[in-house]
């Protein structure tokens, strides 16, 4: 069974996925693999062709901060970048998942799982939810970003309520409800369905 874990920036997707990993569930981190593909020559050249030399760092690689500042202020450019990266990540996940034998299910963790259309290729979607103020505080502390910078990045994500319409299962990570029992319950449910 292919399961997606998603949630808006600062919701705690990575923490939730670490708990699933402790239960022996293989987890594929789509954002990390996307960063890997940015370093490959073909993608680097395609990005340079699409966005210009200004997104290169001194070593000829992609300066992710410069690239992010371009795409997060322009939906068309963000779509252009996503069109380069998302098909590679989708194919990579499918190859990875096929190699994960012995597990009743595998997880793909991605912030924009629904926005990218990847959710259509998965059997179940878990949404990690947290109030906006909690999410902003977490990201400010984690990344050293300002609240305005976090809000700007979050504008490119589907609102949590809209994501909820696509979710099969919800984990509330508001700092009040315990995560481990929620993850354990979902794990038992998914194991029984796999």
N, C-alpha and C positions, 0 to 999 in steps of 0.2 A: 504494500500500500504506500502511495506517495502522499505525504502530508506537508502542507505549507504552514509556516509560522510567520505571521506578519504583524505589523503594528506601526503606528507613526513614530517619528523620531523621539527617542527618549522613553518609549513605552516599556522597555525592558526585555525586548526580544532575545537578546544575547544571554541574559541571565536565565530566562526560561529555557532556552536551548541547552545551556550548561546543565540544567537539572535533568532534561531528557537524556543528555549524554551520560550522566551518572547512572541512569537506568539502563544503559547499554544501547540506546537508540543512536544510529549514525546520523550526523547532522552535516548538511552541506550549506556553507555560508556564501550565498550568492554575491553579496557585496564584496567580500574578500576575493572571490574569483574574478569579479569584474575588475578589481584593481590589478589583479595579475594580468589580465588581458590587455590592460592599458600599457603594460611594459613590453608586449610582444611587438616585433618590428612591423608586421602588417597593420595592426591596429594603430600603433603610434603614427605610421605614415598616413593612414586614412584620417586620423584626427588632425594631423598637421595640415593635410590638404583641405579639410573641412573648416578648420578654425584659424589657420595661419600659424606662423612661426612664434607668435607671442605666447602660445601655450607650452612652448618648450622650455626646459630648464637648461642650465649651463652644460650638462652632459649629453644633451640631445634627446633626453626622455621627456615625458609629459609632466609638466608642473601641475599637479592635481588642484592646488589652490587657485591658480590662474584659470584653469579650465572650469572649476566650480563657479568662480565669480562670473564667468561668461554665461554659463548655461543656466544658473539659478536665477538670473535676471531676465531670461529670454526663453519663453516656452518653445519656440521654434527650434532654437539651438539645443535645448534639452532633448527634444524629440529626435533631433539629428544624432546626438550622442547616443541616446538609447537605442536607436536603430542600428548602430554599429556594435554595441556591447551585448544587448539582450539576446539576440540569436545565438551568439557564442556561448553565453552562460546557459541558455536552455539546452543546447546540445551537450555541453560539458556535464550538466546535471544528469541528463539521461544516461550518459556513459557511466558516470559515477554510480548512479542508483542501480544500474544493472550489475555492478560488481559487488553490491552489498548483500551477500547471501547470508542467510541465517537470522536476519532480523525480521520481525513481523511487519515493520514499517520503517521508512526513512523520512527524514525531515529536510525540507529546503527552507532556510531562513532568508527572508528578503523584505526590506522595508517597502518596496513598491511592487510586491508580488501581484496585487490586483491591478494596479495601474499599468503594469507591463503586459498584462494578459496571461502571465504564467500560471495563474490560478486555474485556468481552463484545462491545464494538463495534469492537474493534481486531483487526488481522490477526496481529500478533506482539507479544510482551511481552519487553522487556529488563529484567532485574533487576540493579541495582547493589548489590553486597554489600560489607560491611565489618564487622569485628568490633565488638561493642558498645562496648568500651572506646575504640576509635578513633573511633567515631561520637560518643560522649558528649564526648570531648576536643575534637573539631572544633566541635561546637555550642556548647560552653562558651566556646571562643575566639572563635567567630563572633558569638554573640549576647550574650555577657557573662552567660550564665545559669549557675546552679549545676547540678551533676550531678543533684541531686534534681529540679530543674525539668525537665531534659531527660528524665529517666526518666519523669516524670509525663506529659509530652507523648507520649513513645514508647509508653506503655501503650495508647494509642488506635489504634496501628497494628498490623496483623497481624504476627506473628513472621516473621522473615526466612525461616525454614525453610518456613513455610506459604506465603509468597509464592512461594518457589522452585517449588512444585508447579504454579503458573500460568505460570511463565516459560518462554519458548522459548529464550532466550539469557541468559547470565550474564556480567557484567563484575565482576571482583574488584578493589575499590579499597581495598586494605589498607595502602597506602603502601609495599608491597614489590614488587608486580607492576606493570610499566609499563602505563599506561592506553592510550597511543597505539596500540601494536600490537593490543590487544584491540579498540579501536574500529575500527581499519582493517580487521581481519578480519571483524567483524560488518558493516561497511559493504559490503565486497565480497560477502558472503553475501546481504545484503538486496538489493543491486543485481542480483544474478544471479537472484533469485527474483521481483523486481518485474515 
